[in-house]
Amino acid sequence: MKMFALAALAFSANALADAETFSIDNSHSFANWELRHVVARTSGTFHDIKGKVVLDTGNLANSSVDATISLYSLNSSHIRRDVHALTDEFLDARNYPEMKFVSTGVTPYSADKGTMRGQFTLHGVTKPVSLDYQILGIGSDPWGGMRAGFKATTRINRSDFGITKYAVNGPVGNEVDITLLIEGIKLGADGQPFNAKKAAEEKAKVISYPMPAVAQPAPVAQPAPVVQPAPAPAPEKKESTEEQLKKKLLKGLFN
């Protein structure tokens, strides 16, 4: 029984060691969408994505995602269309400014592909969705950090989320194809971005034990070391001028 407990503890420790948390880099992440317009296709993106990806490379079924997307970061390359999409005829961003995805399970098919299930909230409605995902890669960046890339695709019916304008036999399609392109920055145990150089320095530290006192010559005065300030954290992403304009135009439509 004791051996079984020790084995279980060792397995648990290994599982935790394989789990890594990545903060979504909203400067390099996109929620792209595409849907029918009359007989053609219209596409665009949402670029303001925040959240975390927990990736367990030892057991992908233990991985998870929690992400929030600002609707005001909508960009279809046509600001009048963007503002129209944000009105209460469609997304109703004034009342529902964000959409959210929280995973509930992962079924891997291989070391880098599988299906992720979760709860998706849009327009005040929460529904289960399933995404096909791909792990694009994990590697070091030029600044001493570690990054991971992910891609996921799904299709939803906007009418399932209460967005019904033109949904039946209208000029705007009901089915929306979604492609998520996510870049994550690995976090350390302290919740801050992991830095390989700092981690190597910590690992190289050796615990020393005191030796018997031996008379030593008086030390020669040394100049005080120059302390380099810690790098400032990345500034929080601010709303672009275009996003502020969309909010202003929306406010004007309803006031």
C-alpha positions in Angstrom: 0.0 0.0 0.0 2.8 2.3 0.9 4.6 1.6 -2.5 1.3 2.2 -4.3 1.0 5.6 -2.6 4.6 6.6 -3.5 4.0 5.5 -7.1 0.8 7.6 -7.3 2.6 10.6 -5.8 5.5 10.3 -8.3 3.0 10.0 -11.2 1.1 13.1 -10.0 4.4 15.1 -9.7 5.3 14.1 -13.3 1.9 15.1 -14.6 2.2 18.5 -12.9 5.7 18.9 -14.3 4.4 18.4 -17.9 1.6 21.0 -17.5 2.6 24.5 -18.6 0.5 27.7 -18.6 0.6 30.1 -21.5 -0.8 33.6 -21.4 -2.5 34.5 -24.7 -0.6 37.2 -26.5 -3.3 39.4 -27.9 -0.8 41.2 -30.1 -0.3 38.0 -32.1 -3.6 36.2 -31.7 -6.7 36.3 -33.9 -10.3 35.0 -34.0 -11.0 34.9 -37.7 -14.5 34.4 -39.1 -16.2 33.9 -42.4 -19.8 33.7 -43.6 -21.9 34.0 -46.7 -22.9 37.4 -48.1 -25.6 37.0 -50.8 -23.7 34.5 -53.0 -20.1 35.4 -52.0 -18.1 35.2 -48.7 -17.2 37.9 -46.2 -14.5 37.6 -43.6 -12.9 39.5 -40.8 -11.3 39.0 -37.4 -11.4 39.9 -33.7 -7.8 40.7 -32.5 -8.3 41.5 -28.8 -8.1 38.0 -27.1 -7.2 37.5 -23.5 -6.9 34.4 -21.4 -4.7 31.3 -20.7 -3.9 27.9 -22.2 -2.8 25.2 -19.9 -0.9 22.6 -22.0 -0.1 19.2 -20.5 2.2 17.6 -23.0 2.4 14.4 -20.9 -1.4 14.0 -21.1 -3.1 16.3 -23.5 -6.5 15.4 -22.1 -5.6 17.4 -19.0 -5.1 20.6 -21.1 -7.6 23.5 -20.9 -8.4 26.9 -22.4 -10.1 30.0 -20.9 -10.4 32.9 -23.4 -12.3 36.2 -23.7 -12.6 38.2 -26.9 -13.6 41.9 -27.1 -16.3 42.4 -29.7 -15.1 45.9 -30.2 -12.0 44.6 -31.8 -14.0 43.4 -34.8 -12.4 44.3 -38.1 -13.9 43.4 -41.5 -11.9 46.1 -43.3 -15.0 48.3 -43.5 -15.8 50.4 -40.5 -19.5 51.1 -41.4 -20.0 47.3 -41.7 -18.2 46.8 -38.4 -20.5 49.3 -36.6 -23.6 47.8 -38.2 -22.5 44.3 -37.0 -22.0 45.7 -33.5 -25.6 47.2 -33.3 -28.5 45.3 -31.7 -29.4 44.0 -35.1 -26.5 41.6 -34.8 -23.9 41.3 -32.0 -25.4 44.0 -29.7 -22.0 44.9 -28.3 -23.4 47.7 -26.0 -25.1 45.0 -23.9 -22.7 42.1 -24.6 -19.2 43.5 -25.2 -17.4 40.2 -25.0 -17.6 36.6 -26.0 -16.0 33.8 -24.0 -14.9 30.2 -24.4 -14.1 27.9 -21.5 -13.1 24.3 -22.3 -14.7 21.3 -20.6 -12.7 18.5 -22.2 -10.0 17.5 -24.7 -9.8 14.4 -26.8 -6.4 14.1 -28.5 -6.0 12.1 -31.8 -2.2 12.5 -32.0 0.6 14.4 -30.3 -0.5 17.6 -31.9 -4.2 17.3 -33.0 -7.5 16.5 -31.5 -10.9 17.9 -30.5 -11.7 20.3 -27.7 -15.1 20.7 -26.2 -16.3 23.7 -24.2 -18.9 26.3 -23.4 -19.1 29.3 -25.7 -20.9 32.5 -24.6 -22.0 35.0 -27.3 -24.8 37.6 -27.3 -25.8 36.5 -23.8 -26.3 32.9 -24.7 -24.1 30.0 -23.7 -23.9 26.8 -25.8 -21.6 23.8 -26.0 -19.3 23.9 -29.0 -16.6 21.6 -30.3 -13.3 22.7 -32.0 -10.7 20.8 -34.0 -7.3 22.0 -32.7 -3.7 21.7 -33.8 -0.6 22.5 -31.7 1.6 24.4 -34.2 4.7 24.3 -32.1 6.5 25.2 -28.9 9.9 27.0 -28.8 12.0 29.8 -27.5 11.6 33.4 -28.6 14.3 36.0 -29.2 13.8 37.5 -25.7 14.6 34.5 -23.6 11.0 33.4 -23.2 9.0 30.4 -24.5 6.0 30.4 -26.8 3.4 28.0 -28.1 1.3 28.3 -31.2 -2.2 26.8 -31.6 -4.9 26.7 -34.3 -8.5 25.7 -33.8 -11.5 25.6 -36.2 -15.3 25.3 -35.6 -18.6 26.3 -37.2 -21.5 27.8 -35.4 -25.0 28.9 -36.3 -25.5 32.5 -35.2 -29.2 31.9 -34.7 -28.4 29.5 -31.9 -27.1 32.5 -30.0 -30.1 34.7 -30.7 -28.6 36.6 -33.7 -31.4 35.9 -36.1 -31.4 39.0 -38.4 -31.5 37.6 -42.0 -30.6 34.2 -40.6 -33.3 32.5 -42.7 -33.1 33.0 -46.5 -31.4 36.4 -46.0 -28.4 38.0 -47.6 -26.2 37.2 -44.5 -25.5 33.5 -43.9 -26.5 31.7 -40.6 -23.4 29.5 -40.5 -20.2 31.2 -39.3 -16.8 29.5 -39.9 -14.3 30.4 -37.1 -10.5 29.9 -37.2 -8.6 30.7 -34.0 -4.9 31.5 -34.4 -3.4 31.7 -30.9 0.1 32.5 -29.7 0.8 31.9 -26.0 3.6 33.2 -23.8 4.8 30.6 -21.2 4.4 31.7 -17.6 6.7 30.7 -14.7 5.6 29.5 -11.3 5.3 33.1 -10.2 2.7 33.9 -12.9 5.1 36.1 -14.8 6.5 35.4 -18.3 9.1 32.6 -18.1 12.7 33.6 -18.9 15.1 30.9 -19.8 18.2 32.8 -18.7 16.8 33.5 -15.3 15.7 29.9 -14.9 19.2 28.7 -15.8 20.7 31.0 -13.2 18.3 29.8 -10.5 19.1 26.1 -11.4 22.8 26.7 -11.2 22.7 28.0 -7.6 24.3 25.5 -5.2 23.6 25.4 -1.5 26.8 25.9 0.4 27.5 24.8 4.0 29.6 26.9 6.4 33.3 25.9 6.9 35.4 26.3 10.0 36.5 29.9 10.5 40.0 30.7 9.2 41.7 34.0 9.6 41.6 35.9 6.4 43.4 39.1 5.4 41.3 42.2 5.5 39.3 42.5 2.3 40.1 45.0 -0.3 37.3 47.5 -0.8 35.5 46.9 -4.1 33.3 49.3 -5.9 29.6 48.7 -5.4 28.0 46.5 -8.1 25.8 48.2 -10.6 22.3 47.0 -10.1 20.4 46.7 -13.4 16.7 47.6 -13.1 14.3 44.8 -13.8 12.7 45.0 -17.2 9.3 46.8 -17.1 6.3 44.6 -17.8 4.7 44.8 -21.2 2.1 47.6 -21.2 -1.5 46.7 -21.2 -3.0 46.8 -24.7 -5.0 49.9 -25.2 -8.1 50.4 -27.4 -7.2 51.5 -30.8 -8.5 54.7 -32.2 -10.7 52.7 -34.5 -12.2 50.7 -31.6 -12.9 54.0 -29.7 -14.6 55.4 -32.9 -16.8 52.3 -33.1 -18.0 52.8 -29.5 -18.7 56.5 -30.2 -20.7 55.7 -33.3 -22.7 53.0 -31.6 -23.4 55.4 -28.7 -24.6 58.0 -31.2 -27.0 55.5 -32.8 -28.8 54.9 -29.5 -28.7 58.3 -27.8 
